[in-house]
Amino acid sequence: MPILSRHTLFVIAVFATAATSCSNPPKPTLEPAAGLGLGPECRAARVRAARGGAVRGRVPPAIAEMFAPPTPVPAAARGRVARISLRVDSAGTPVPTSIRVEGISDKPYADKLKALVVKSRYRPAALDGCGVQSQVRFTLNIPK
């Protein structure tokens, strides 16, 4: 077995470390509202956001963790596009009673979609550095 020089061992160690770093990227924060104010100091921002309409400086909400459509997919839902809308509170938590699923006529399957939507994570809309309640809308293509 050949003896490796210190330089060769160093180069191998650098590449091994780089490969490990690339294969294990840092995980994003699990708190969707991280970095946003949520306390009483945000009252004015919440009032402005609640008025509705276009509010200057507002950052829209986003899905922080997406889900796959539930399986098995019933024949009536295959190939359809589900249009989903819901309200997300200032901390990014879905408001269960606000969830609407359109475009899916199979009610049990639409209910399964709603159950996944309520478990998903959202980054709330932001205004003046504060999390504010907002409406989220997205579509989901159901596989054939």
N, C-alpha and C positions, 0 to 999 in steps of 0.2 A: 504494500500500500504506500503510495507516494506521500511525502510530508508536504503540507501546504505552508506557504509563507504567511507571515503576519498580514502582509498586504492583501493576499488572496482571501484569507479568513475575514478580514475587515470588509472587503467588497461583498463577500457572500452575506455577511451579517447585515450590511446596509440594504441589500436587495431583499433579504428575508423580512426585515423590518418594514420596508416599503410595501412589499406584497401583503403583509399582514394588515397594515394600515389601510390599504386600498380595499381589502376584502371585508373589513369591519368598520364601515364609516360610522361616525358618531350618530347616535339616535336623536331625532328631534325631540323637543320637549313634549311631554305627555299632557301638558296643560295648555289647551287651545287659547286661553286668554292671557297667557304669560306675557308680562310686560305692559298690560293694559290696566288702567285704573278701574276699580269696581266699587269703590266706597262712596261716602256722601259727598266727597269733593267732585264727583262726576254728575251731580244732580242736574246742573245746567246743561251739560252735554246730552243727558238722557231726555230732557224736556225738548231741546232743539230737535233731536232725532225723532221723537214721538210725533212731532208736527207733521211729519211725512214730507213728500216731495223731495226735490233736489236740495241737499244741504251741502254747502261748500266745505271742503276739507274732509268729507266723510269717506272712509275706506270701506269698501263693500265686504260683506261676510264671505267666508270661503269654507269649503269642505276640508277638514283637516285629515280625516281618515275615511276613504271611500270603501264601499262594500261591493261584493259581487251579487248579482241577482240570485235569489234562492233557487235551489234545484230539488226535485225535478220541476221542470217548467211545464205547466199544463198546455195542452194543444191550443186553447183559446188565447194564450198569452205569447206564444212563440212568434218571434220576429217583430213584436210590437215595440213601441217606444213609450215608456212610462214617463209622464210629465209630473214631477214631484215638486210640491211647494210646502213650506213650513215656516214658522217663526222660530227664531233662535234668540234666547235671552242674552243679556249683557255678558254672561259668563261663557256663552257658546253652547248652552244646553238647549236641546230641542223642546218646544212646547208641544207635548203629545196631542192635545186636542186641536192643534192647528194643522196637522199633517193631512195633505190632500194628495191622492194618487189618481191621475187621469190617464186615459188611454189604455187601461187594462180593465176588461169587462169581467174577468174572473175574480169575484169578490174575495174568496179565500186567499188567492195569490196576492191580490192587492193588500190584504191585511198582513201577509208575510212581509211584503215590501215595507209597509208602515212600521212593523216591528224592527226591521233592520235600520230604518231611517232614525228611529228614536234612540237606537244604541250607537249610532255613528257620532263622530266628534266633529265639531264645527269651530272655526275661529270666528268670533262675533264681529260685527261691523264695529268700526272705531271712529270716534269723533273727538277731537282735542285730546288724544291719548287715552280715552276712556272707552271701555266696551259698552256698546249700546244695542238694544234689541232691534232686530231687523227681519226682513223677509228673505228667505233663501229659495231659489228656484233652480232646478236642474233637470236634465233628461237622463234616462237610463235605457240603453238598448238591451232588450231581452233577447237572448240567443234563440235561434230557430231550432 
